[in-house]
Amino acid sequence: MTFVGSRFGEREEELVDLDQEEIITQAGRCLMQTYGRLPLALVRGEGAYVWDAAGRRYLDFVSGLAVNGLGHCHPRVVEAIRAQAGVLMHCSNLYHIEPQVRLAGLLIENSALDRVFFCNSGAEAVETAIKLARKWAKKRHGPERYEIITALQSFHGRTLAAIAATGQPKYQQGFEPLPPGFSYVPFNDLDALRAAVGEHTCAVMLEPVQGEGGVNVAAPDYLPGVRALCDELGLLLILDEVQTGIGRTGRFFAHEHYGITPDIMSLAKSLGAGFPIGAALAREDVAAAFTPGDHASTFGGNPLACAAATAAVETILESGFLDQVTRTAGHFRRRLEELRARFPMIKEVRGLGMLIGAELNRDAAKAVQGRCQESGLLINAIGDRILRFLPPLTVTTAEVDAAVDILTTALAQESEG
Ligand SMILES: *Cc1c(COP(=O)(O)O)cnc(C)c1O
């Protein structure tokens, strides 16, 4: 096997000089093949645009899977990272640091929850929520209360506990035995949830909008119904807002649309506007179940991550920002409904804010996505039939229109066969 550069040679210099084909070839040789990657190597991003290694520009309506909420390289986030990197990059959670306190304060002030645990990813935030719920339930109700009910078609991440929590067998197969203590119910079916509660149940965990599962939005009365059920039966409500949180749906948290609050909430994806960071938030009395030594993360809430996230959160919470997101998302939604009226292959358009899906009536999602990519628009295909659109929250109406134009051509070509 040949590898770029020698072990002690000018590997770094050569790596930045690779052309697109070479990057893709090397990836095939040296990376574990866990992803079905598209044949595209990206090298630079700015706002709603990214450039590939061949110099072509794309409108990015994937946003790093809802991570680049402020678009690529938002100046305020870049500056916060630069400034913090030259001061203190890491010091471990043996010590106190101001960036963590500032970010936690912001999250608490703007949610109904009281305490924060910082980590590095969505799965880790979910893992924290699971551990906290179990610890709380054992203290509160006894050792036999550990089961968490989640939804079919849910997605909670790829660690063993997170795939056990995920109600989709395709993520679990081949990794058994999975940690026990999870059961699954159909989403948006309150009766099924009530029927599933048993003597071991301690919590219910849901996404307000199932993102990876196909952009399935919780019905208006579902989450309030789940909240009431949890209160009635002494269960915790965990909301996994890893994808829906931090402005994605036009509110700071998606649960605000439903007029309810969770007991525990997981966050990640756009929290750091591109810098990896996750968080689990909880109500005071729930958070109190954790005592020193119960949970930890070496990198969790590192100064650099917290500085980036603070800049991101402050930007999103600026007056008018989320109203603008809602307006532009409404425009995008109307344009997509126009396409549905024009192209019978679009069966349904659904979503909340800037988390939008279009379900097709045939297996054309990958073909449409490929055609869009060829014409300079990145979108995401979930399975064979769902197109997912995750533009940056900062996307303009003109950029939405440009994307819709490309999509229109792709759909017309695909409809003609
Ligand atoms: C993406 C996602 C996760 C997993 O996040 P990672 O950072 O990939 O671990 C968990 N829950 C939801 C709802 C997600 O969308």
PDBQT file of the ligand as one rigid body, heavy atoms in Angstrom, charges set to zero:
ROOT
HETATM    1  C1  LIG A 501     -27.162  13.429  15.396  1.00  0.00    +0.000 C 
HETATM    2  C2  LIG A 501     -27.997  13.027  16.546  1.00  0.00    +0.000 A 
HETATM    3  C3  LIG A 501     -27.456  12.334  17.650  1.00  0.00    +0.000 A 
HETATM    4  C4  LIG A 501     -26.027  11.848  17.679  1.00  0.00    +0.000 C 
HETATM    5  O1  LIG A 501     -25.120  12.902  17.703  1.00  0.00    +0.000 OA
HETATM    6  P1  LIG A 501     -23.562  12.591  17.481  1.00  0.00    +0.000 P 
HETATM    7  O2  LIG A 501     -22.907  13.923  17.717  1.00  0.00    +0.000 OA
HETATM    8  O3  LIG A 501     -23.393  12.076  16.100  1.00  0.00    +0.000 OA
HETATM    9  O4  LIG A 501     -23.163  11.595  18.495  1.00  0.00    +0.000 OA
HETATM   10  C5  LIG A 501     -28.279  12.064  18.722  1.00  0.00    +0.000 A 
HETATM   11  N1  LIG A 501     -29.566  12.439  18.723  1.00  0.00    +0.000 NA
HETATM   12  C6  LIG A 501     -30.115  13.100  17.678  1.00  0.00    +0.000 A 
HETATM   13  C7  LIG A 501     -31.546  13.508  17.753  1.00  0.00    +0.000 C 
HETATM   14  C8  LIG A 501     -29.356  13.404  16.556  1.00  0.00    +0.000 A 
HETATM   15  O5  LIG A 501     -29.917  14.029  15.509  1.00  0.00    +0.000 OA
ENDROOT
TORSDOF 0
